[in-house]
Structure formats: structure tokens, C-alpha cells
Amino acid sequence: MTITSPPSPAAPTPAAGRLSLQCEAIAADTTAIRSLDWDRSRFDIEFGLRNGTTYNSFLVRGELTALIDTSHLKFAGTWLPLLQEQIDPRSIDYLIVSHTEPDHSGLIGHLIDLHPEIEIVGSKVAIQFLEHQVHRPFRSRAVKSGDELDLGTNPDSGVQHRFEFLSAPNLHWPDTIFSFDHGTGTLYTCDAFGLHYCSEQLFDSDPGAIAPDFRFYYECLMGPNARSVLQALKRMDALPEISTIAVGHGPLLREHLSLWLDDYRAWSSQRSAGEAYAAICYVSQYGFCDRLSQAIARGVAKAEAGVQLVDLRATDPQELSALIGEASAVVVPTWPAEPDPELQASIGTLLAALKPKQWLACYDAYGGNDEPIDSVAGTLRSLNAQEAFTPLRIRQVPGAADYQRCEEAGTDLGQLLSRAKTIAAMKALDADLDKALGRLSGGLYVVTARQGHGEAARSGAMVASWVSQASFEPPGITVAVAKDRAIESLMQVGDRFVLNILREDNHQKLLRHFLRRFPPGADRFAGVTVLEEAAEGGPVLGDALAFLGCRVAQRMEGPDHWIIYAEVEQGKVADNSASTAVHHRKVGNHY
Ligand SMILES: Cc1cc2nc3c(=O)[nH]c(=O)nc-3n(C[C@H](O)[C@H](O)[C@H](O)COP(=O)(O)O)c2cc1C
């Protein structure tokens, strides 16, 4: 059954976009109730969505009944009535909470109101978080890896639904558990293995269509926790055969399951292959700490350096000590001026575990009553450590530009950690090959991009010469963009950018300007003439010979660059008598 109701009258504001629900059987005695949020364009402010998202919940009926996760508050007016059509909420015995992020737990309070006796099953941390979230008394059961919940045998199907739980901390919240139904072979993983992709396709029947979003989601949410992903995969290996991964976002994984599992294994192994890593600490559910930490972590990962997010509230002291002690760099948030005793103890453990020679840095959590950042920075400085980046001061509710600054600071830090590897890779080229490769030449260009307006604007620019026309009709070009370029985040599929073509007789000044080392979040256009409205995707440089307005259509992943294929939507030459600046090189291991 598919119920479509765009847009829902229950949507809190008309701007919430089209919302609909889908309700389908997915296995014996198991129903998926998916909330389809077609037009959601941002997930956390810095995480742009191209294809909306879904919030998936599941109803499993044995002798007893369990509901797995709920939905986003914006679906209150439609999701609850649909659930009531399926089952009298008072006959649901258990609500399994995979984790307590509001997009899945937004209707738990409503459910408790309908059925105060429902027993909530989740990790110990999830139960603690929920107490602060729902502000109502509720019955609960804390579970950990290896614990079981037996719903008994469904009298019609004869299938016994016995759940086994697996702890999966950090995927992507600290309180995450997976639930495996031995009766159907279905593993419920909520955020892990998910993707932000809204369609009525219930399963992964078109892997080509969803692969880019699956990868993007992994990079944003799972990559920074690659070590935790590997731990979770190890726990999953001990399960009997998994038939379906019932994710909390996007289509369920069944038809190409091994493909997705292999991806997670390969990407996570690559990221945590015994190399130097940065521990990015945060305090869960405190201010904007977790989102800011994720932006920093994403930046580190762009530079191909290892990264590990560390929740100071939920990591046990021994693990915390090991994660901090073994890290090559540690980034800490400002913490509450009056932390509760447990957090106070964690901060003590953190400071005691720091080692000389580590790179250290700090950022504002923007939690309200934070310890001032200067005092945190002073504490770190007193340890005689090396400063990885200047303290990230955040003086207002963080917006797109703050997240961009955090990401760029993270990339600077990542580059510090991967410097030795990069130099070794450059030296590894055979001398003859290197010289021959150096005979490839290109033009000289500046790629510019700008998204959003005012406070929410994010922009970037980079000098490029690895640019080539790649299609006649429609006209298309490719640009090779290093994975750790700041501007890379603004060149996702669907994004627009401008290729400024430099003039032979007047390009040195622009090169000098754009090749400077810019601090994180700096305005790269200060001091250059730009024609703001000339193109849609970004500033056009006043001194450029010509520009092309482009829209990213595809991204191909190379070892150290993304090959970005873009369709050219507009273009103009400023001076027909001038020619394009050409870049001749001598060696192939530099641009
Ligand atoms: C002549 C020249 C050509 C370049 N071409 C490219 C290119 O095609 N792709 C790329 O990713 N970087 C290229 N670069 C490097 C970047 O322009 C530059 O290092 C970058 O703007 C700084 O990194 P950031 O923007 O991430 O801070 C080139 C650099 C030079 C000097």
C-alpha cells in the first residue's frame, strides 16, 4: 500500500515541502512505514541534500509486537493515524529506539501519550538521552551487544521473531544499537548504511541511481567514524546470514547487499589503515558541538588523513584515554563552565591523556554557558603542544559560513597529518616518466563558486589547469579537483560554478592572489574585481578573458582528485582579440 499526500496538512509550515507516507510489507510479519520528505534540502545546515530523504520505521509482529523507531515531528499529523490503521498503539509491547536523533525519535512522546505502558528498548545512553528529550515517565529496558528480545512466534506465519542487539556507538550517534531479527534475517541499522534519497522505490533495485548519495552520506556521517564502522562490521560478521538491511533513511538494502557492505568495509579500512589520525572531541547534546565537530572531521578526512570523532560524554574512560593518547592531533570543544561530575571526569581524563608533540586545537561549542575559548586554548597552550589551527571562535548560532570555516580548518589539520605521505607520493614517480608527464600542458583558469546569500553564503576559488572540454552537445567540460581542495565541497552533483579563463597578457596578478594560503573561512575575493551578477554559480573575475557558467553533472573518483564533469550553461568572452594563458610544466608531479 502506498499513501501519497503531498503536501501534508500536518506539515508545520507550508515551506516544509511535499510529505507523503509509504506502508509496505517487507518480510514475514514485518511492515515498513516510511515517511517521505521529498523536498528536504538540508540535513544539519552543512549537509546539502539533493534528493530529499526518508525516515523509516518498522512494525514486527510475533506473539508480541515491536515498533522500531518513529518519525520526524513534521509527520505527526499523518504518521500516527497511519500507525493506528495498522495496529492499536496500545497493543504495541516494545518500542526499539535505534538512537535518539529527533528525525527518528520525534514522535516517541506522542506514542507514550497514546500508550503509557509501552516499554522502550535502547542502549543505556539512549535511555538517558530520552529522559531529557520526552519529559514524561516511561518504562525502559537498556540493552547491549548480545542481549536478546524474543517477540515469540507469530501464530499465522509460524515465524519466531527473536531480536539480538549489537552496540554500534558513533554510527552516527553515540547511543546507536542495531537490532537483528533472527526470524527474517533483517538487520535494523537506522543511520548506518543509509542514504538521503527519497523515492517510492522500497529497495535498492537501481544501485547506479543511489550509489552517489550512498557514498556522499558515508563520507559525511560514517567516514569520520571509520574505526567504529569496522567494529560494527565485525559484530555483524558473527550473525547468521543477513537478508536485508532495513535502514532508517532511503531505500532498504536487499538486492545488492554485498555491494554496499563491501563499500563500507573498503572505505573504512582505507581510512583507518594504521595511519596517523586526528581525534575530534565533542560533547553530545551540547550546543552545536556535534555538528561543528562533524564539519571539522569531514575536513580532516578530505585530506586523506585518519579521523575519529570522540564523544566526551559517552566514551568510557579507558577507551577515551586510548583514543586521545594514540592520536596525532586532538581537537577539543569548549565545555560547559559547570560540567556535571561525569563530564568533568571525562575532561580530566582527556587532559591527562594528551601527549607532547601532538597537534592540538579548539573550537567554540556555542553551548550557551561555555568555558571561554581563551581559557581552553590557554590550557592547551600550557601543555607546550603545537597548535594545529587558531581557535575557531563562533560568536552566533553557527551558519553555513561557520561550518565551512570548520571544514577548512579540519582540512588544514588533515594536510599536516598527511604531509609526509603526500611528499613520498610525489617523489615516487620515475624520473623519465615524470618529465614526460610534465609535457602535458593546459590553460590557466580560476574556478569560483558561491552558494546561499548573506550570512548563509559559502564561497570558494581555486587556480586550475587540469581542465578540458569533454563534450560538444550539450557542451561539457571536466575539471580535476584535488580531494582536499576547499572548493570541492561546493562542487557536488547539481552545484553550479564558474570557470574563469585567464588572459595570456594579464594573469600573473590573479594567480598570485588566488595561490596565497588562505586561512579557514577567509573571503578569497577581497581585493579582486568581481562581476557579481554575471553568472549564476559564482563570481566572474573582472580581469578574466572569458567565463563559462557550469553545472556539475557527474563526479568520477580518481585516487587523489575528483574528475568533475559539468555541463556548460552559459559563457561570454570579454575581449575577442586576447588569447588564453597557457601553462607549460617541466614535471608531472606538480601542477
Ligand atoms: C598552475 C597551477 C595549476 C593548478 N591546477 C589545479 C587543478 O587543476 N586542480 C586542483 O585541484 N588544484 C590545482 N592547483 C592547486 C590549487 O590551485 C591551489 O593549491 C589551491 O587553490 C589551494 O588549495 P585550497 O583552495 O584547498 O586551499 C593548481 C595550482 C597551480 C599553481
The ligand as an SDF file (V2000), in Angstrom:
LIG
                    3D

 31 33  0  0  0  0  0  0  0  0999 V2000
   49.4160   26.4030  -12.1610 C   0  0  0  0  0  0  0  0  0  0  0  0
   48.5540   25.7150  -11.1700 C   0  0  0  0  0  0  0  0  0  0  0  0
   47.5200   24.9190  -11.5970 C   0  0  0  0  0  0  0  0  0  0  0  0
   46.6910   24.2550  -10.6910 C   0  0  0  0  0  0  0  0  0  0  0  0
   45.6790   23.4340  -11.1350 N   0  0  0  0  0  0  0  0  0  0  0  0
   44.9360   22.7530  -10.2520 C   0  0  0  0  0  0  0  0  0  0  0  0
   43.9130   21.8810  -10.6970 C   0  0  0  0  0  0  0  0  0  0  0  0
   43.6440   21.7320  -11.8700 O   0  0  0  0  0  0  0  0  0  0  0  0
   43.2080   21.2030   -9.7600 N   0  0  0  0  0  0  0  0  0  0  0  0
   43.4360   21.3460   -8.4290 C   0  0  0  0  0  0  0  0  0  0  0  0
   42.7710   20.7050   -7.6150 O   0  0  0  0  0  0  0  0  0  0  0  0
   44.3930   22.1920   -7.9740 N   0  0  0  0  0  0  0  0  0  0  0  0
   45.1430   22.9050   -8.8490 C   0  0  0  0  0  0  0  0  0  0  0  0
   46.1120   23.7370   -8.3970 N   0  0  0  0  0  0  0  0  0  0  0  0
   46.3240   23.9210   -6.9480 C   0  0  0  0  0  0  0  0  0  0  0  0
   45.3490   24.9340   -6.3440 C   0  0  0  0  0  0  0  0  0  0  0  0
   45.0560   25.9910   -7.1820 O   0  0  0  0  0  0  0  0  0  0  0  0
   45.8160   25.5780   -5.0400 C   0  0  0  0  0  0  0  0  0  0  0  0
   46.7990   24.8700   -4.4480 O   0  0  0  0  0  0  0  0  0  0  0  0
   44.6340   25.7160   -4.1630 C   0  0  0  0  0  0  0  0  0  0  0  0
   43.8800   26.8200   -4.5570 O   0  0  0  0  0  0  0  0  0  0  0  0
   44.9160   25.8310   -2.6760 C   0  0  0  0  0  0  0  0  0  0  0  0
   44.1600   24.8850   -2.0100 O   0  0  0  0  0  0  0  0  0  0  0  0
   42.7910   25.2330   -1.2270 P   0  0  0  0  0  0  0  0  0  0  0  0
   41.9430   26.0230   -2.1520 O   0  0  0  0  0  0  0  0  0  0  0  0
   42.1670   23.9120   -0.9210 O   0  0  0  0  0  0  0  0  0  0  0  0
   43.2010   25.9990   -0.0080 O   0  0  0  0  0  0  0  0  0  0  0  0
   46.9290   24.4070   -9.3070 C   0  0  0  0  0  0  0  0  0  0  0  0
   47.9710   25.2120   -8.8690 C   0  0  0  0  0  0  0  0  0  0  0  0
   48.7960   25.8510   -9.7870 C   0  0  0  0  0  0  0  0  0  0  0  0
   49.9100   26.6940   -9.2810 C   0  0  0  0  0  0  0  0  0  0  0  0
  1  2  1  0
  2  3  1  0
  2 30  2  0
  3  4  2  0
  4  5  1  0
  4 28  1  0
  5  6  2  0
  6  7  1  0
  6 13  1  0
  7  8  2  0
  7  9  1  0
  9 10  1  0
 10 11  2  0
 10 12  1  0
 12 13  2  0
 13 14  1  0
 14 15  1  0
 14 28  1  0
 15 16  1  0
 16 17  1  0
 16 18  1  0
 18 19  1  0
 18 20  1  0
 20 21  1  0
 20 22  1  0
 22 23  1  0
 23 24  1  0
 24 25  2  0
 24 26  1  0
 24 27  1  0
 28 29  2  0
 29 30  1  0
 30 31  1  0
M  END
$$$$
